Amino acid sequence: MWESSWAIKGVDYECLANNEIDNYTKRLESAFKILDDKYRIYQYLFKSSNPAIPSRSHQNPIVNAAIENRIAYLKGKAQSLYGLTIYFVILMENPPAKRTVSRVLTTVNSDPKRSMSELKALLSTEKQVALVGEEIQAAQAMLAQNISSFILQVNDFLPVELLDKQDAFRFLKQILNFAPQKLESARRTLEPFVEFQCHRG
């Protein structure tokens, strides 16, 4: 099973007309068709209270004063505000097929070179490991290609950020622990023990 995690900046639907929402919905549905029945798609939505309010200064003093007043107003209502963060996790289920002599022999005519390689692999543990490794690499390449195609179709209206290992670990930990101070310091350390690290304090 291979996995890809994304952070999604959702569409501000309140500023869109109905026909625009319908158009974006159909485009998203079309993009998801790239991920066929080998994939599982999980969506995680986190709602947090008292979110940080982004802002920046402006060279024009009048505009800058308006921004500061607006930020001060929003901070005064911070307890009643909330922020949303959306993540998608894409799992590709494609375990290496168990090779049997009969299965290999059925492909001799169509791909004799590959069939002989697989037949030899059945007789050698070392070669079988190499064969499985090739299949894993091929599956990873397919996952990366389909993810790239998906992002290309939606990125103009639905920005997608592929998470690196540290960000993906922080996201997984957030599923189990919502404390902001623990999430800020969360850092993946031991490669094989991600689940243990997520559950730990």
C-alpha positions, -999 to 999 in steps of 0.1 A, spaced: 0 0 0 14 34 -10 3 67 3 3 104 -6 -9 132 17 -21 167 6 -30 199 24 -59 216 6 -68 253 6 -105 252 1 -125 274 -22 -142 304 -6 -177 294 -18 -194 324 -2 -178 347 -28 -189 325 -58 -220 325 -79 -240 292 -81 -228 285 -116 -191 289 -105 -196 265 -76 -213 240 -100 -184 243 -125 -157 237 -98 -177 208 -84 -178 191 -118 -141 198 -124 -132 182 -91 -154 152 -98 -137 148 -132 -102 150 -116 -111 123 -90 -118 99 -119 -81 98 -125 -79 78 -93 -96 45 -102 -107 16 -79 -71 8 -69 -72 40 -48 -88 49 -14 -94 86 -7 -97 98 28 -106 134 37 -98 149 71 -112 183 81 -99 200 113 -119 229 128 -99 250 153 -111 279 174 -93 312 179 -72 309 147 -43 330 137 -55 359 116 -31 365 86 -23 401 77 3 423 61 11 460 60 5 483 31 26 512 19 -5 535 17 -10 548 53 -48 550 49 -50 515 36 -27 503 64 -48 520 90 -79 503 76 -61 469 77 -50 474 114 -85 484 124 -99 453 107 -74 430 124 -81 446 158 -118 441 152 -113 404 143 -90 398 172 -117 412 195 -140 384 182 -113 357 181 -132 335 206 -162 332 182 -140 326 151 -127 293 138 -103 281 111 -107 251 88 -78 229 75 -85 201 50 -63 172 42 -66 144 17 -48 110 21 -46 89 -11 -39 52 -6 -30 30 -35 -37 -6 -29 -15 -26 -53 3 -54 -34 28 -73 -55 10 -102 -71 20 -136 -58 40 -153 -86 32 -189 -94 46 -211 -122 13 -213 -139 8 -175 -138 43 -169 -153 37 -195 -181 6 -177 -192 27 -147 -202 55 -165 -220 42 -157 -255 34 -121 -248 65 -112 -229 91 -141 -229 119 -120 -214 98 -109 -184 84 -144 -179 119 -160 -178 130 -133 -153 100 -141 -131 105 -179 -134 141 -175 -122 129 -153 -94 107 -181 -81 138 -202 -76 158 -175 -60 149 -155 -29 173 -128 -38 159 -124 -73 123 -125 -60 131 -96 -36 145 -77 -66 114 -85 -86 91 -72 -58 113 -41 -56 107 -34 -93 69 -37 -88 70 -14 -58 89 12 -79 65 9 -108 35 13 -84 51 44 -68 58 59 -102 21 53 -112 9 69 -80 31 100 -85 20 103 -122 -17 101 -113 -13 126 -84 5 150 -107 -23 147 -132 -49 154 -105 -31 185 -92 -27 198 -128 -65 197 -133 -75 215 -101 -46 236 -89 -59 268 -105 -90 269 -82 -81 244 -55 -44 248 -45 -29 214 -34 3 211 -13 20 177 -13 32 171 23 68 161 29 76 135 56 77 159 85 44 177 75 27 143 69 39 132 104 25 164 120 -8 158 102 -10 122 115 -2 133 150 -30 160 148 -55 132 143 -47 119 178 -37 151 196 -52 186 190 -29 205 215 -13 233 194 19 233 215 25 196 209 18 199 172 43 227 168 71 206 184 61 173 167 89 159 147 94 125 131 125 108 143 125 71 139 115 60 103 99 25 112 80 37 142 57 64 129 25 50 146 43 47 180 55 83 177 20 96 168 5 79 198 32 91 222 23 123 242 
